């Protein structure tokens, strides 16, 4: 006698049965987007990230390749900022030096365009030498990473990259340049890939430990798939940090998002006053300007002084102080407080930046750049930035490997079907 099949009740029809594990239906399209964004923007991302690996150690490379510029004489009574400036202007009159930075044991004296600087021994006042940090190999990598070859005066400058696109998303109402647009796309793509990579990695609470397993001896595809996920997850904090801070350098909207989430606002811009026209009064000099700045913000240490242009009656002394924790202490521009001092009257000062800033403001304004480059730590701990900076290269290699394996399998299936069809005919 024929038997009749009885349809079994589903879990929805029979509450006593366990529900089947629900699959994440959005994962396939998300995986498709993750793959194609990687393919379309991957080369640009690799160029930006890998060039940044070199820029991480630009200060140390400068000291390594030009040690004669850092042989300073130990002293408890360094020459003045003004003496350092005068020494450079005598040795290099074409520099028109304007800014003196006390940094890495020497005085760094920059020209008015901030393209060249000279080193001065604080102990003797001797000019140790000059260099162009925007030239050579380091200048090339700086131009590539920070400007995508759009910085004029740097090695390998490409005028096309500095052309404006007509998109008014840059700072101060400026239009994005071609390079700025591409760098913004790279930053947003890295952010997208990091977030979607986290979602695709997530194995669930019960199977959480499996998210850290690399299957060996199970074939090339599974090995590279697991490596891609595990290494990507381990590097996620750095990838997210670089994506957010890097995009912020091009798009001010990123900072607006930060302040919106932090329930705060960006620090109000304090316009430096215009120095009064007093032709009969002499210039107060940098020593008095520094004293005025320290009086306006006690407890600080002078890190740099920008001297006013004698031909500009509106110019003033711009003094930077290092106060408290200075995240830029190992970089080229240390300082956390900016103070303007009237060139004719030391009693007139204005704290341009650093006064009464809130914690969200300090974190964003002082730490985004230094965290991006790891400048608040020495070169040895900064090697962690180097390690994770190479992760995108490994992700690219494993991602391409998986694509090649899939393509090979698809091709093998087509050949097999073609052979079967030929045999059948």
C-alpha positions in Angstrom: 0.0 0.0 0.0 1.3 3.4 -0.9 2.3 5.6 2.0 1.4 9.2 2.2 4.0 11.7 3.2 2.9 13.9 6.1 4.2 17.4 6.1 6.1 18.1 9.3 5.2 21.3 11.2 7.8 24.0 11.0 9.3 25.7 14.1 6.9 28.5 13.6 3.9 26.1 13.6 5.2 24.0 16.4 6.4 26.1 19.4 7.9 23.0 20.9 10.5 22.7 18.2 13.8 24.8 18.3 13.9 27.6 15.8 16.4 27.2 13.0 19.5 29.5 13.2 18.6 32.7 11.3 21.1 33.6 8.6 22.2 37.2 8.2 20.7 37.9 4.8 22.4 41.2 4.4 25.9 39.6 4.6 26.1 38.6 0.9 25.5 42.1 -0.5 27.7 43.5 2.2 30.5 41.1 1.2 29.9 42.1 -2.4 30.3 45.8 -1.6 33.3 45.1 0.6 35.0 43.3 -2.3 34.3 45.9 -4.9 35.2 48.9 -2.8 38.5 47.2 -2.1 39.1 46.5 -5.8 38.2 50.0 -6.9 40.0 52.0 -4.2 42.5 49.5 -3.0 45.5 50.8 -5.0 44.9 54.3 -3.9 44.6 53.1 -0.3 47.8 51.2 -0.5 49.7 54.2 -1.9 48.4 56.5 0.9 48.9 54.0 3.7 52.3 52.6 2.7 53.8 56.1 2.0 52.5 57.0 5.5 54.7 54.2 7.0 57.8 56.1 5.8 56.4 59.5 7.0 56.0 58.0 10.5 59.7 58.2 11.0 60.5 61.4 9.0 62.0 63.2 12.1 64.2 60.2 13.0 65.3 59.7 9.3 66.2 63.4 9.2 68.4 63.0 12.3 69.9 59.8 10.9 70.8 61.2 7.5 72.0 64.6 8.7 73.6 64.0 12.1 75.8 67.2 11.8 72.6 69.3 12.2 71.9 67.9 15.7 75.3 68.1 17.3 74.4 70.8 19.8 76.6 72.0 22.6 75.1 71.2 26.1 74.3 74.5 27.9 72.1 75.8 30.7 72.1 79.2 29.1 71.1 78.9 25.4 71.3 81.8 23.0 68.1 83.7 22.5 65.5 83.0 19.8 66.4 86.4 18.3 70.1 85.5 18.1 69.3 82.2 16.4 67.1 84.1 13.8 69.8 86.7 13.2 72.5 84.0 12.7 70.4 82.3 10.0 69.5 85.5 8.2 73.2 86.4 8.1 74.2 83.0 6.8 71.2 82.6 4.5 69.8 86.0 3.6 67.6 84.5 0.9 65.7 82.6 3.5 64.0 85.6 5.1 63.7 83.5 8.2 60.7 84.3 10.4 60.1 81.4 12.8 62.3 79.8 15.4 61.4 76.5 17.0 63.2 75.0 20.1 63.0 71.3 19.3 65.1 68.1 19.5 67.9 69.9 21.3 68.5 72.6 18.6 66.9 75.8 17.2 65.0 75.1 14.0 64.8 78.3 12.0 62.3 78.3 9.2 61.9 80.6 6.2 58.7 82.6 5.6 57.3 79.9 3.3 58.1 77.0 5.6 59.9 75.2 2.9 63.4 75.4 4.2 65.0 75.6 7.6 68.4 75.8 9.3 69.7 74.3 12.5 71.3 76.6 15.1 73.4 75.3 18.1 71.7 76.7 21.2 75.0 76.6 23.1 77.1 78.6 20.6 74.7 80.3 18.3 76.5 78.7 15.3 74.5 77.7 12.2 75.0 74.0 11.9 73.6 73.7 8.5 70.5 74.0 6.4 68.2 71.6 4.5 65.1 71.4 2.5 62.7 69.0 4.1 60.3 69.2 1.2 62.9 67.8 -1.2 64.6 64.5 -1.7 63.1 61.1 -0.9 61.4 62.2 2.4 59.9 65.2 0.6 58.5 62.8 -2.0 56.8 60.6 0.6 55.5 63.6 2.5 54.0 65.0 -0.7 52.6 61.6 -1.6 51.0 60.8 1.8 49.8 64.2 2.9 49.1 66.0 -0.4 48.9 63.2 -3.0 51.5 65.2 -5.0 49.6 68.4 -4.8 52.0 70.4 -2.5 53.9 72.9 -4.5 57.6 73.1 -3.6 57.7 69.4 -2.7 59.4 66.7 -4.7 57.2 65.3 -7.5 54.7 68.1 -7.4 51.9 67.6 -10.0 50.0 70.8 -10.8 46.9 68.8 -11.9 46.5 67.4 -8.4 46.2 70.9 -7.0 43.4 72.0 -9.4 40.1 72.7 -7.7 37.1 70.4 -8.3 34.3 72.9 -7.6 33.2 70.9 -4.5 33.0 73.3 -1.6 33.6 70.8 1.2 37.1 71.8 2.2 38.1 74.1 5.1 37.4 77.8 5.3 35.0 77.6 2.4 37.7 76.4 0.0 37.0 74.0 -2.8 38.4 70.5 -2.7 41.4 70.0 -4.9 41.7 66.8 -7.1 44.1 65.5 -4.5 41.9 66.5 -1.6 38.9 64.7 -3.2 41.0 61.5 -3.8 42.3 61.6 -0.2 38.8 62.0 1.1 37.6 59.0 -1.0 40.5 57.0 0.4 39.7 57.9 4.0 36.0 57.2 3.6 36.7 53.9 1.8 39.0 52.8 4.6 36.3 53.7 7.1 33.7 51.7 5.1 36.0 48.7 4.8 36.8 48.7 8.5 33.2 48.8 9.6 32.0 46.3 7.0 35.0 44.1 7.8 34.0 44.0 11.5 30.4 43.0 10.6 31.6 40.3 8.2 34.1 39.0 10.8 31.6 38.8 13.7 31.1 35.1 14.4 28.4 35.6 17.1 28.6 35.4 20.8 28.6 31.6 21.2 31.2 31.1 18.4 33.2 34.2 19.3 36.5 32.2 19.8 36.2 30.9 16.2 36.8 34.4 15.0 40.4 34.1 16.0 41.2 30.7 14.4 43.3 30.4 11.3 42.6 27.0 9.6 45.8 25.4 8.4 45.9 22.4 6.1 42.4 23.0 4.8 43.4 24.7 1.6 44.7 28.0 0.4 41.3 29.7 0.3 40.3 28.9 3.9 43.8 29.8 5.2 43.8 33.2 3.5 40.1 33.8 4.4 40.9 33.3 8.1 44.1 35.4 7.9 42.2 38.2 6.2 39.6 38.2 9.0 41.9 37.7 12.0 44.5 40.2 11.0 41.9 42.8 9.9 40.2 42.5 13.2 43.5 42.9 15.1 44.3 46.0 13.2 40.8 47.5 13.4 41.6 50.2 16.0 44.4 51.5 14.0 42.6 51.3 10.7 39.6 53.2 12.1 41.9 55.8 13.7 43.7 56.4 10.4 40.4 56.5 8.5 38.8 59.1 10.8 41.9 61.3 11.4 43.0 61.1 7.8 39.6 62.1 6.4 39.4 64.9 9.0 42.5 66.5 7.4 40.5 67.0 4.2 36.8 67.3 5.3 35.8 69.6 8.2 32.5 67.7 8.5 34.4 64.9 10.3 35.2 67.3 13.1 31.6 68.4 13.2 30.5 64.8 13.7 33.0 64.4 16.5 31.7 67.5 18.3 28.1 66.4 17.7 28.8 63.1 19.3 30.8 64.6 22.1 28.1 67.1 22.9 30.4 70.0 22.4 31.5 72.5 19.8 34.8 73.4 18.1 36.9 76.0 20.0 35.9 79.5 19.0 38.4 81.1 16.7 40.1 84.1 18.4 41.2 86.5 15.8 44.6 88.0 16.8 44.4 91.7 17.3 45.9 94.1 14.9 49.1 95.7 16.3 48.6 99.4 16.8 50.4 101.8 14.5 53.0 103.4 16.7 55.9 104.4 14.5 57.5 106.3 17.4 57.7 103.2 19.6 60.5 100.6 19.1 59.8 96.9 18.6 59.7 95.2 22.0 61.9 92.3 20.8 61.4 88.6 21.2 62.6 88.4 24.8 59.9 90.8 26.0 57.3 89.1 23.8 58.1 85.7 25.4 57.8 87.2 28.9 54.5 88.7 28.0 53.3 85.3 26.7 54.4 83.5 29.8 52.7 86.1 31.9 49.5 85.7 30.0 49.6 81.9 30.4 51.8 81.0 33.4 53.4 77.6 33.7 54.2 77.1 30.1 57.5 76.7 28.2 58.2 78.6 25.0 58.6 76.2 22.1 58.5 78.6 19.1 58.4 82.3 18.2 57.3 83.7 14.8 58.7 87.2 14.4 56.6 90.0 12.9 57.3 91.3 9.4 58.9 94.7 9.9 57.2 95.9 6.7 53.7 94.9 8.0 52.3 97.3 10.6 49.6 94.8 11.5 52.0 92.0 12.3 52.6 90.7 15.8 54.7 88.2 17.7 53.2 84.7 17.6 54.4 82.6 20.6 53.7 79.0 21.2 54.0 77.4 24.7 54.1 73.8 25.7 51.8 73.4 28.8 51.0 70.1 30.5 51.0 67.0 28.3 52.3 68.1 24.9 51.3 65.4 22.3 53.5 67.1 19.7 56.7 67.0 21.8 58.6 64.6 19.4 57.3 66.3 16.3 58.5 69.4 14.4 56.0 71.7 15.9 55.6 71.2 19.7 53.3 73.5 21.6 49.7 73.5 23.0 49.0 77.2 23.6 49.3 80.0 21.0 49.6 83.6 22.2 49.7 86.8 20.1 51.8 89.7 21.5 51.7 93.3 20.2 55.0 94.1 18.7 54.9 97.6 20.2 53.2 97.0 23.6 53.9 93.8 25.6 50.8 94.6 27.8 48.6 93.7 24.8 48.3 89.9 24.4 45.6 87.5 23.1 45.4 83.8 23.7 44.6 82.6 20.2 44.4 78.9 21.1 44.6 76.8 24.2 42.7 78.8 26.8 39.7 77.2 28.5 39.4 74.4 25.9 37.2 71.5 26.9 38.3 67.9 27.0 36.6 67.0 23.6 38.3 70.1 22.1 41.7 69.1 23.5 41.4 65.5 22.3 40.3 66.6 18.8 42.5 69.6 18.2 45.7 68.4 19.9 45.6 64.7 19.4 44.2 63.9 15.9 47.4 64.7 14.1 49.8 63.3 16.7 47.8 60.1 17.0 47.7 59.7 13.3 51.5 59.8 13.2 52.3 58.5 16.7 54.3 61.7 17.5 53.6 61.6 21.3 55.8 58.5 21.7 59.4 57.7 20.7 60.4 55.8 17.6 60.6 52.4 19.3 56.9 52.3 20.5 56.0 54.1 17.3 57.0 50.9 15.5 53.5 49.6 16.5 52.2 52.1 14.0 54.6 50.6 11.4 53.4 47.1 12.1 49.7 47.9 11.7 50.6 50.2 8.8 51.7 47.1 6.8 48.4 45.3 7.5 46.6 46.7 4.5 49.3 45.2 2.3 48.6 41.8 3.9 44.8 42.3 3.5 45.3 43.1 -0.2 47.4 40.0 -0.7 45.0 37.7 1.0 42.0 39.3 -0.6 43.5 38.9 -4.1 44.5 35.4 -3.3 40.9 34.5 -2.4 39.6 36.1 -5.6 42.1 34.1 -7.7 41.1 30.8 -6.0 37.5 31.5 -6.6 38.2 32.4 -10.2 40.2 29.2 -10.7 37.4 27.1 -9.3 34.8 28.8 -11.5 37.0 28.2 -14.5 37.5 24.5 -13.6 33.7 24.1 -13.3 33.1 25.6 -16.7 35.7 23.3 -18.2 34.2 20.3 -16.5 30.7 21.1 -17.7 32.0 21.7 -21.2 33.7 18.3 -21.1 30.6 16.6 -19.8 28.5 18.2 -22.6 31.0 17.1 -25.2 30.9 13.5 -23.9 27.1 13.6 -23.8 26.9 14.7 -27.4 
